[in-house]
């Protein structure tokens, strides 16, 4: 059944969920993951992510129960601009939840990190508008061993992203953020290609 939600209510609820995306700089103070949402730049596509239950797949949770992964539900604004209708649902690679996610105007989805496990497993995943995985990266696919050794490590995570910088989709359709090496990381959501260049400012967490 197609779920219809009124535009104002949908956007308000989806934006409200963004306040609880990533944990603070105190690496191991994670809150319980909750359902959260994101809106495309043009405001016509929204996605909600429902946390999974497969803690046993997370680093440091050996022996914990395994089960459903996180689920993403996609909604599109109708032609009249009055309501959103759910048009797709899919399971994500995240056992519990992504830490950050963003949706493009065409419905492409990018996720960053795993809840309570930043830096472990698939740290960057790009999904096509149809749901196929375009690219899935672990840290070793993006950085050398020498670079990874420079990232701070806590009990739960490898802190490779510059947390004060919120990842965002730019008008050109690329997801951009800054890493702990003070590099601007740009992800082409059409191909999954990743490029690095010096950031316009140093990471404040260095």
HELIX and SHEET records of a PDB file:
HELIX    1   1 UNK A    7  UNK A   16  1                                  10    
HELIX    2   2 UNK A   17  UNK A   20  5                                   4    
HELIX    3   3 UNK A   55  UNK A   57  5                                   3    
HELIX    4   4 UNK A  139  UNK A  142  1                                   4    
HELIX    5   5 UNK A  145  UNK A  148  1                                   4    
SHEET    1   A 5 UNK A   4  UNK A   6  0                                        
SHEET    2   A 5 UNK A  83  UNK A  91 -1                                        
SHEET    3   A 5 UNK A  71  UNK A  77 -1                                        
SHEET    4   A 5 UNK A  45  UNK A  50 -1                                        
SHEET    5   A 5 UNK A  36  UNK A  39 -1                                        
SHEET    1   B 4 UNK A  98  UNK A 103  0                                        
SHEET    2   B 4 UNK A 109  UNK A 114 -1                                        
SHEET    3   B 4 UNK A 124  UNK A 127 -1                                        
SHEET    4   B 4 UNK A 133  UNK A 137 -1                                        
SHEET    1   C 2 UNK A 152  UNK A 153  0                                        
SHEET    2   C 2 UNK A 158  UNK A 159 -1                                        
SHEET    1   D 4 UNK A 168  UNK A 169  0                                        
SHEET    2   D 4 UNK A 174  UNK A 178 -1                                        
SHEET    3   D 4 UNK A 183  UNK A 188 -1                                        
SHEET    4   D 4 UNK A 194  UNK A 198 -1                                        
END                                                                             
